[in-house]
Amino acid sequence: MNDRPAPLDRLRTRVARLGAPLCLGIDPHPDALPDELPRDVSGIERFARGLIEAAAEYAVAVKINVAFFEAFGSSGWAALERVVADVPPDHFLVLDAKRGDIGSTAERYAAALFGLLGADAVTLSPYLGEDTVEPFLAYPGRVIYLVTRTTNPSAGTLQDLLIGGVPLHEHVATWAADRWTDGRVGLVVGATAPAELARLRRLVPALGFLVPGVGAQDGDLAAALAHCDGTAAPGLVSISRAIAAASQGDGWRAAAAASAQSWLGRMQEAGATLPA
């Protein structure tokens, strides 16, 4: 019998313990590995597992981008299984997959990410509607984050389209907030768009936000911390390259640990100045 606390309860406990919502992002591109590692699936596995061992203690969650493993086929999937097994049991595990398809296909995606790999949360594209969301919510306690306002340069091409005078990403946010109210559905909103981040928080106060873009993309840390938490679920601020790429030399593990500890400290300090 599995008596682990529900994912959101574990996340709340760890945020309270660390005093900041730092999420360790793992996006192991073969071309960006430390010099000592081979540019193949064994290299990305060693890198990902090394980052978890070195830096996870400073984070409340670990977010793994599955594309960097899937690109290697069956050997990459096996490596992903081993990396997932390394995530400490008290951490909140997000698999960044950005899936989105019709109901029967979504069921199989959910079986892989929640059933087989045991993720606590996944990222989904919302644009097929509730058909793509409900199969994931059939797994009790698990969480999804709907891609809403992202950090990439062309994000606004579609996400900012006006529909009835309202940007499309705001329609996504209010649709999610109105339909799912228990905290298990959140939004991905980038720290590189702080005005949109602040407006979305005012628009949907309950939803937890997964906020990427702080660190290498120079997103707004203060805005991320001020707006990630919802009243129904805590938020996360994800940092990937600013930790993972702290050093390309032999001391990359120690450098990653030091960077994660520094980012945690910055978040704790900044968070202490936010209005209660």
C-alpha positions as CSV (number, residue, x, y, z in Angstrom):
1,M,0.0,0.0,0.0
2,N,1.4,3.4,-1.0
3,D,1.0,5.8,1.9
4,R,3.0,8.7,0.4
5,P,1.3,12.1,0.9
6,A,-0.5,13.4,-2.2
7,P,1.8,15.3,-4.6
8,L,0.6,18.8,-3.8
9,D,0.9,18.0,-0.1
10,R,4.5,16.9,-0.5
11,L,5.1,20.1,-2.5
12,R,3.6,22.3,0.2
13,T,5.7,20.6,2.8
14,R,8.9,21.0,0.9
15,V,8.2,24.7,0.1
16,A,7.6,25.3,3.7
17,R,10.9,23.5,4.6
18,L,13.1,25.4,2.1
19,G,11.2,28.7,2.1
20,A,11.3,29.1,-1.7
21,P,9.7,27.4,-4.7
22,L,12.9,26.5,-6.6
23,C,12.4,23.8,-9.2
24,L,15.5,22.2,-10.7
25,G,15.1,22.0,-14.4
26,I,17.0,19.2,-16.3
27,D,17.3,19.8,-20.1
28,P,20.4,17.7,-21.0
29,H,21.2,18.7,-24.6
30,P,24.2,16.6,-25.8
31,D,25.9,19.7,-27.2
32,A,25.9,21.4,-23.8
33,L,27.3,18.6,-21.6
34,P,30.4,19.1,-19.5
35,D,33.6,18.4,-21.3
36,E,34.3,15.0,-19.6
37,L,31.0,13.5,-20.8
38,P,30.3,11.8,-24.1
39,R,27.7,13.4,-26.4
40,D,25.4,10.4,-26.4
41,V,22.7,8.8,-24.2
42,S,25.2,7.7,-21.6
43,G,26.4,11.3,-21.3
44,I,23.0,12.8,-20.8
45,E,22.1,10.2,-18.3
46,R,25.2,10.7,-16.3
47,F,24.7,14.5,-16.4
48,A,21.1,14.3,-15.3
49,R,21.8,11.9,-12.5
50,G,24.8,14.0,-11.4
51,L,22.6,17.2,-11.3
52,I,20.0,15.5,-9.1
53,E,22.7,14.1,-6.8
54,A,24.4,17.5,-6.5
55,A,21.6,20.0,-6.6
56,A,18.2,18.5,-5.7
57,E,18.7,19.2,-2.0
58,Y,18.3,22.9,-2.7
59,A,15.1,22.4,-4.7
60,V,11.5,21.6,-3.9
61,A,10.9,20.0,-7.3
62,V,12.7,18.5,-10.3
63,K,11.4,19.1,-13.8
64,I,12.8,16.8,-16.5
65,N,12.3,17.6,-20.2
66,V,11.6,14.2,-21.7
67,A,12.5,15.2,-25.3
68,F,16.2,15.1,-24.5
69,F,15.8,11.4,-23.7
70,E,13.2,10.4,-26.3
71,A,15.5,11.6,-29.0
72,F,17.7,8.5,-28.3
73,G,14.9,6.0,-28.8
74,S,14.6,3.0,-26.5
75,S,17.9,3.6,-24.8
76,G,16.9,7.1,-24.0
77,W,13.6,6.0,-22.5
78,A,15.5,3.5,-20.4
79,A,17.8,6.2,-19.2
80,L,14.8,8.4,-18.4
81,E,13.4,5.7,-16.2
82,R,16.7,5.5,-14.3
83,V,16.9,9.3,-13.9
84,V,13.3,9.4,-12.6
85,A,14.2,6.8,-10.1
86,D,16.9,9.0,-8.7
87,V,14.6,11.9,-7.8
88,P,14.2,11.9,-4.0
89,P,10.8,10.7,-2.9
90,D,9.9,13.9,-1.0
91,H,10.4,16.0,-4.1
92,F,7.7,16.9,-6.6
93,L,8.5,15.5,-10.0
94,V,7.4,17.3,-13.2
95,L,7.8,15.6,-16.6
96,D,7.9,18.4,-19.1
97,A,6.4,16.7,-22.1
98,K,3.9,19.2,-23.5
99,R,1.6,16.5,-24.7
100,G,-1.8,17.2,-26.2
101,D,-4.1,14.9,-28.2
102,I,-7.6,13.3,-28.4
103,G,-8.9,11.3,-25.5
104,S,-7.8,7.8,-26.5
105,T,-4.3,9.0,-27.3
106,A,-4.2,11.2,-24.2
107,E,-5.0,8.1,-22.1
108,R,-1.9,6.4,-23.4
109,Y,0.3,9.4,-22.8
110,A,-1.0,9.6,-19.2
111,A,-0.3,5.8,-18.8
112,A,3.3,6.4,-19.8
113,L,4.0,9.6,-17.8
114,F,1.9,9.0,-14.7
115,G,1.4,5.2,-14.8
116,L,4.8,4.0,-15.8
117,L,7.2,6.8,-14.9
118,G,5.2,7.9,-11.8
119,A,5.4,11.6,-12.4
120,D,3.6,13.9,-9.9
121,A,2.9,16.5,-12.7
122,V,3.1,16.9,-16.5
123,T,2.9,19.8,-18.9
124,L,0.2,19.7,-21.5
125,S,-0.8,21.7,-24.5
126,P,-4.5,22.8,-23.9
127,Y,-5.5,23.4,-27.5
128,L,-7.5,20.2,-28.0
129,G,-9.7,21.2,-25.0
130,E,-10.8,19.1,-22.1
131,D,-10.4,15.9,-24.1
132,T,-6.7,16.1,-23.7
133,V,-6.8,17.0,-20.0
134,E,-9.3,14.7,-18.3
135,P,-7.4,11.4,-19.0
136,F,-4.5,12.8,-16.9
137,L,-6.8,13.9,-14.1
138,A,-8.1,10.3,-13.9
139,Y,-4.9,9.6,-11.9
140,P,-5.8,10.7,-8.3
141,G,-3.8,13.5,-6.9
142,R,-1.6,14.1,-10.0
143,V,-1.2,17.6,-11.4
144,I,-1.0,19.1,-14.9
145,Y,0.3,22.4,-16.1
146,L,-1.3,23.9,-19.2
147,V,1.1,25.7,-21.6
148,T,-0.4,29.2,-21.5
149,R,2.2,32.1,-22.0
150,T,5.6,30.7,-22.8
151,T,9.1,32.1,-22.9
152,N,10.1,31.5,-26.6
153,P,10.6,34.5,-28.9
154,S,7.6,33.8,-31.1
155,A,5.2,32.9,-28.2
156,G,3.0,35.9,-28.9
157,T,2.3,34.9,-32.5
158,L,-0.6,32.8,-31.4
159,Q,-0.7,33.1,-27.6
160,D,-1.4,36.9,-27.8
161,L,-4.0,36.8,-30.6
162,L,-7.0,38.8,-29.6
163,I,-10.3,37.0,-29.5
164,G,-13.2,39.3,-28.5
165,G,-10.5,41.8,-27.5
166,V,-8.9,39.3,-25.0
167,P,-5.6,37.6,-25.7
168,L,-5.9,33.8,-26.4
169,H,-3.6,33.0,-23.4
170,E,-6.1,34.7,-21.1
171,H,-8.9,32.6,-22.5
172,V,-6.9,29.5,-21.8
173,A,-6.3,30.7,-18.2
174,T,-10.0,31.5,-17.4
175,W,-11.2,28.3,-19.1
176,A,-8.9,26.2,-16.9
177,A,-9.8,28.2,-13.7
178,D,-13.5,27.9,-14.3
179,R,-13.5,24.2,-15.2
180,W,-11.0,22.7,-12.6
181,T,-11.0,24.2,-9.2
182,D,-9.2,21.7,-6.9
183,G,-5.6,23.0,-7.5
184,R,-4.6,20.1,-9.8
185,V,-4.6,22.1,-12.9
186,G,-2.1,24.9,-13.2
187,L,-0.5,27.1,-15.9
188,V,2.9,27.4,-17.5
189,V,3.6,31.2,-17.6
190,G,7.1,32.5,-18.3
191,A,9.0,35.0,-16.2
192,T,10.1,36.7,-19.5
193,A,6.6,38.1,-19.8
194,P,6.2,39.7,-16.4
195,A,3.3,41.9,-17.3
196,E,1.3,39.0,-18.6
197,L,2.3,37.0,-15.6
198,A,1.0,39.6,-13.2
199,R,-2.2,40.0,-15.2
200,L,-2.9,36.3,-15.3
201,R,-2.4,36.0,-11.5
202,R,-5.0,38.7,-11.0
203,L,-7.3,37.0,-13.5
204,V,-7.0,33.5,-12.0
205,P,-6.0,33.8,-8.4
206,A,-6.5,30.1,-7.5
207,L,-4.2,28.3,-10.0
208,G,-0.6,27.4,-9.3
209,F,1.8,28.6,-11.9
210,L,4.9,26.8,-13.2
211,V,7.2,29.7,-14.1
212,P,10.2,29.1,-16.4
213,G,12.5,31.7,-17.8
214,V,14.5,32.8,-14.7
215,G,18.2,32.4,-15.0
216,A,19.7,31.9,-18.5
217,Q,16.7,33.7,-20.1
218,D,17.0,36.6,-17.7
219,G,13.3,36.5,-16.6
220,D,12.0,38.6,-13.8
221,L,12.7,36.7,-10.5
222,A,10.7,39.1,-8.4
223,A,7.7,38.8,-10.6
224,A,8.0,35.0,-10.7
225,L,8.1,34.8,-6.9
226,A,5.3,37.3,-6.4
227,H,2.9,35.6,-8.8
228,C,3.6,31.8,-8.9
229,D,1.5,30.8,-5.9
230,G,-2.2,30.4,-6.3
231,T,-4.7,30.1,-3.5
232,A,-5.5,26.5,-4.4
233,A,-1.9,25.3,-5.1
234,P,1.6,26.5,-4.6
235,G,3.7,27.6,-7.6
236,L,7.1,26.7,-8.9
237,V,10.0,28.8,-10.3
238,S,12.1,26.6,-12.6
239,I,15.8,27.2,-13.3
240,S,17.6,25.0,-15.7
241,R,20.7,26.2,-17.6
242,A,21.7,28.7,-14.9
243,I,22.4,25.7,-12.6
244,A,23.2,23.0,-15.1
245,A,25.7,25.1,-17.1
246,A,27.5,26.6,-14.1
247,S,30.7,24.8,-15.2
248,Q,31.8,22.7,-18.2
249,G,34.9,21.5,-16.3
250,D,35.7,18.6,-14.0
251,G,34.0,20.4,-11.1
252,W,30.6,20.7,-12.8
253,R,28.8,18.8,-10.0
254,A,30.1,21.1,-7.3
255,A,29.4,24.2,-9.5
256,A,25.8,23.1,-10.1
257,A,25.4,22.6,-6.3
258,A,26.8,26.0,-5.6
259,S,24.6,27.6,-8.2
260,A,21.5,25.9,-6.9
261,Q,22.3,26.9,-3.4
262,S,22.9,30.5,-4.5
263,W,19.5,30.6,-6.4
264,L,17.8,29.2,-3.4
265,G,19.3,31.9,-1.2
266,R,18.3,34.6,-3.7
267,M,14.7,33.3,-3.7
268,Q,14.6,33.1,0.1
269,E,15.8,36.7,0.4
270,A,13.5,38.0,-2.3
271,G,10.6,36.1,-1.0
272,A,11.0,37.6,2.4
273,T,10.4,41.1,1.0
274,L,7.1,40.2,-0.7
275,P,3.9,41.4,0.8
276,A,2.3,38.9,3.1
